[in-house]
Amino acid sequence: MTKTMNQAVSMKQILDLVRDDLARVEKTIGLETIGSVGAINTISHHMQAAGGKRLRPILLLLSSRLISSSAETTEEAIQLAAVVELIHTSTLVHDDVIDEAEIRRGRPSANALWGNQMSILAGDWLYMQAFQIAMRQRNFNVLDILIGLAQMMVEGELLQLDRLGKIDITEADYMELVDRKTASLFNSCCRLGAMAGGASDAQAARLGDFAWNLGMAFQLVDDILDFTSKEIILGKPVGNDLAEGKVTLPLLYALKETTREETRQIDTILKDRNYDRVPFTTVLEIIEKYNGVEKAHERARHFTDRAREIIEEFPDSPYRKAVLNVADIITDRDR
């Protein structure tokens, strides 16, 4: 069986466990994103219709069931799964504005269709709607996690803006951004799911650690795919990160060994924010020459291996097996 077929089988097994719950989450999102202003409804519908993996609510739901002894997923878990998906969607809207992106998941981005001002306000509305749903849980621990998450993600975006176009980014700088912009949301998903399932503080913290490592691996693979995938698969232009002024891990590893001329070529792209003077193929040749992709994959596997070690501390169950499968899919995915 091929890698792609294995992933499809694993994903089906995961979805079989949470399919009914995901339908409840989608229904909740549909009801909660009906605003009194037409533009909000239009942009919200556009973002939700674009699909996506729903990975974050899936992780929250699996974490809840991994802990819970109940035969059914709690309503709190369903509501919180909607919360994290709305937060994720709002960050995508904001990120596309900041990055001046024109494509999202193979479709025109919200800002390309409705402009920056309307998109920012719609993203703000989605964020506040997520918090309104969370408020109904009347749980200060939930709000504490979400407020901390919001601060982390905004700080990550500010740090990234400050570092755009700079070639002297360190691996520590890069990992800090991944922590704040991606891994922190994964961490919050599993902690919230564990809490909804009745976990102890220690259990919730361990599931959070598992998800943090998973989130780090997810973003590393995402950044690798920006160099190695195809636009039709990725759903956005390849080489987009570098053209936006971002130095990610495969290139960062290569830059540790590049010649002065190769470094100058990369710096030219960062300054120009396009591939007019230095083609993308030149970047790929440089990364291949210094094994940047292989080294980044090795680093991603380090995080997924750590995630597996943590989740194997929990009792065996279909839900533990499912989150282990998520780790495998994240490491080996091609989109």
N, C-alpha and C positions, 0 to 999 in steps of 0.2 A: 504494500500500500504506500502511495506517495505521501510526502510531507503535507501537501495541500489536502489530500483526502483524510489523513489522520487528524488534521486540524478541524476539518468539517465535521468529522465524527465526534471529536471532543466537544466542539461548540454545540452540537445538537444535544449531547448528553447534559451539558450545562443548562441549556435553554429548557430542556424537558423538566428540569427541577424547578425552574422559576417562571415558566411560561405564563401560568395563570396570574402569578404575582406581578409580572411585568405588565400584563394587560391592565391590572388594577392601577399600576403606576401611570401608565399611559393615559388612562381615563382621568386620573387625578390631575395630571399635567394639562390635559385638554380643558378641564373645567376651571382650573386655577389660572389659566392664561387668557381668559376672556376679560378684556379690559373695557373701560367706557370710551376709550379713544380708538378709532379705527386703525390707526397706524400701528398701534401695539399689537392688535389682533393679526394684522397682515404680516408683520415681521416675525411674530412668534410662530405663526403657522408656517411661514417659509422655513424657519430654522428647524422646527420639529419635523416637517415633511422631508427635510434633507436626510433624515435617518440618523445613522451613526450606530456605534456598537452597543450603546447603553451599558458600557462596561462598568461605570461607576455605580449606577443603581444595582446592577447584577452583583457586584462585590458586596454592597450593603445588604442585599437580600440574602446572599449566601452566608454572610457572617452572622446574620440574625438567626438563620435556621441551624447553623453549625452549633450555636450556643443553646438555642431554645429547645425545650423538651415538648413544646406544644405541637399539635398536629397541623396547625395552621400558622401562617405568617401573621404577626400582629398588625393592626391598623397603623400603629406608630411606625413600624418599619416601612410600610407602603408610603406613608406621608413623607418620611425622611428620605426615601429613595427618590421621590419627586423633587424634594428640596435640592439634593445634590445634583440632579440632572439639570434643574433650572439654573443653579449656580454655574455649572459647567457651560451651559448654553450662553449665559450672559457674558462669561469670560471670552467665549469664542467671538461673540459680536464685538466686544471691546478690542480684542486682539486684532481682528481684521481691520478695524479702524486705525489702530496704532501702526500696524504693518502695511497699511494701504493695500491690503490684499483684495484681489478681484474675484478669486475663486475659493469656494469652500465646499468640500465633498463633491467636487465635480459640477457644482452649480454656481451661478453668480452669488457673491457674498452680499449680505444685507446692505453694507455701505456702498457697494457698486450699484445697487438697485435704488436705494432710498437716500443715499448721502450720509455723511458722517454725523451730522447733528441729530437726525432722526434715529440713526442706529445707536448712538451713544445713549440717548434718552430711553430707547426701548430696552437696551441692555441694563440700564439702571433700574427700570421698572421690573424686569425679570428678577434681578437681584433682590429687590425689596419684596417682591411677591414670595420669593423663596423664604425670606426671613419671616414674613407674615404667617406662612404655613408652619414654620418651626415654632413660632411663638405660641401657636395653639396647643402645643404639647405641654406647655407650662412646666418645662424642665430646664432649670438653669444650667445644668451640665451640658445639655444640647446646645444652648445658646453660647456657652463659653467656648465650646469647640468651634462653632461656626464663626464667631467673632474673631477668634484667633486665626482661623483659616482665612478669613477675608483680609486681615492685616498682612498675613504672610504673602498672599497672592498679589496684593497691591504693591507691597515692598519689592517683590520679585519683578514685577513689571517695571517699576521705577529703576531698579538696578540694571535691568536689561536695556532700558532706554539710555542710561548713562554710559553703558559699555558698547553701544552700537557703533560699528565702524572702527573699533579699536582692535588692532592685531595682537597686542600684548596681553591677551586674556590667559589666565592660568587655569589649570585643571580645577583648582579649588574654587575659583570664580565661577566656572561653568557648573560645578556640582552644587554650589549655593543657589544658582538660578533654578536648576532642576528641582532641588529640594522645595523651594518656595512656590514655583509656578505649577508643578505637577505632583510631586510626591506627597506634598502636604494635603492635597485633595484626596488622594488615594487613602492616606492615613485616616483622614476624617471619615471617609465612607465606611471603613471597616470598624472604626471605634463606635460610630453612631449605630451601625447595624448590630454590633455586639451588645451595646446598651439596650437597644430595642428588644433583644432576645433575652435580656435578664442577666447579662454577664457581670462578673465581679470587676472591680477596677483593674485588677491584675490581668484578667482575661482580655478586657477591652484594650489595655495597653499593648499586650502581646499581638493581638490581631492588628492593631495600628502599626506596630513595628513590621509585621509581615507585609502589610499593604504599602508602607513607605518604601521598602526595598523593591516591591513590585512596581511602584510608580517610578522609581529611579530607572529601573530596567526599561519600562515602557517608553520613557522619554529618550533614553539613549538609542533604543531601536528606532524610534521615530526619526531621530536626527541622522541615523545611518541611512534610513530609507530615503531621506531627502537627497542623498547622493546616488543611491543604487537602484531606486525604483523607477517606474515609468509614470508619466502624468496621468494616463488613463486609469492606472491602478491606484495611485496616490490620491487622486482627486484634487490635486493642485499642482502647479508647475514644479518640476524637480529643480534642485539647486536654488530654491527660493530663499532659504535661510541666509546663505552667503550674500545673495543679491540684496537682501534686506539689511546687511551689515552685521550678521550674527556669525560668530566663530563657534562652531559646535565640535563635539569630541573627535570625530574622525579627522577633521582638519587640524584640530588642536594638536593631536598626536603627531601628525605629519609635520607641522610647523616646528616641532622640537628638533627636526633634522634637516629642514630645507636649506638649500643654498641661498645666497644673498639674492640672486636673480629670481628664484622661485618665491621667496618671501616678498620681493617687490611686486611680482605678478598678483599674488593674493591681496596685497595691500591696495593695489590698483582697483581691484574689484570692490573691495570694501569702501573705497573712496568714491568710485563711480556709481556704485549701487546698480551695476548692470554688467553684462558680459560682452559689451561692445568692443572693448580693446583687448581683453583677455578672455578667450572662449571657455565655456564650461568644461569642455573636453580636456583642456589643460589642467584644470583643477582636479578632475578625475585621475589624470595621469600622475599628478603629484601625490595624491592620496594613496593611489595603488603602489607607487614607488616605495613609499614608506610604511605600507601596511596599516594605514589609518583605520580602515574599516574592520580588519581582523582584530586590531587592538581594542577598538571600541566594542566589538561583539564580545570579546573576552571580559571586558569590564561589565557589560550588561549581564553576562552569565554569572559573574560574581554576585550581583544583586539578586538574581533569581534563585541561585543556590542558597543564599542566606534566607530568602523568603521561604523556600521549601523546608529548610531546617526548622524554622519557627513554627510553620503550620503543622509539621509532623509531631509537635508536642501535644497537639489536641487529639482526642479520641477519634478512632477511625469511624468514618461515616460517609455516605454519598456526598455530603456537602464539603467535607474535607477533601475528598477526591476531586470534586469539582473545582475548588480553588487551586488545587495543585495543577489541574489541567489549564486553568487560566494562566498560571505562571509559564507553562510550556508554550501556550499559544502566543503570549506576549513576546517571548524570546525569539520564536521562529517565524513570526508573522511577516508578510510581505506587503502590508498596507496599514 
